[in-house]
Amino acid sequence: MQTLSQLWLFFLVVFAVVLLPGMDMAYVAGSSLAGGRRQGLLALSGIVAGGVFHVLAAALGVGLLLQLVPGLFNAVLLAGAGYLGWIAWSLLRSRSAAALQANAPALSPAEAVLRGALTSLLNPKAYLFMLAIFPQFIDPQRGPVWLQALVLWLIIAVTQMAVYGPLALAAAGARQWLARRPTAGLMLNRGVGAVLLLTALWTAAAGWRAG
C-alpha cells in the first residue's frame, strides 16, 4: 500500500485539480440551477461514478495506450469539446430563463446520473490527470494494484463530493433568487454558455494541434 505521506500528497494534488473550473464543476452547478438541489446532487453522483472508469483505465494501462496512440487521446479531447459545445450552444440560443423556473421539467434521476457520468467520461482534464499524475502513485511492489487504485479513487470521490457538494447546494439556493428575476437568469444562461463555449473551443484546439 501507499504510505500515508504519499496519500496526503495525492489528496493535495487532487484537491487542487478539482478546484479548477472545468466540465464537471460546470455540469454540477448547471444541474442545480436547472433542476434544484436534488438534480445537482444526482449529477454529482454521476461525476463520481464516471471517475471509476478513469481509475480502471489507469490501473489497466489504458493510459499507456493513449500515449502510444495519440490519435485516440485526441479523439477523446474532440469528443469532450463537442459535448461541451452542445451544452454551451443550448444555453446561448435560449430565449428565456425557463430552465430556472420552478415548473420547468427536470431530468429523471437516471438521466441526471447518466449525464453526469458522460460528462466525467468526456472530461479531458480527467484524462490528463490520469496520464500525468495517477501512475506515479501506483507501485506494483507495494501490493495489489487494484487495491491501491481503489484507495486513490476513494480520495478522488471524497474530494469531489467535498468541493462539488457545497457548490450544488449554493447553486440550488441561487436558483430561487434567479427564478424571481428572469432577466438575471437569462444573463446567467448566456454567461455560462459563453464560458463553456470558450472552454470547448480551447479543448478542441488542443486536440487539433496535437493531432
Order of alpha helices (4+ residues) and beta strands (2+ residues): alpha-alpha-alpha-alpha-alpha-alpha-alpha-alpha-alpha
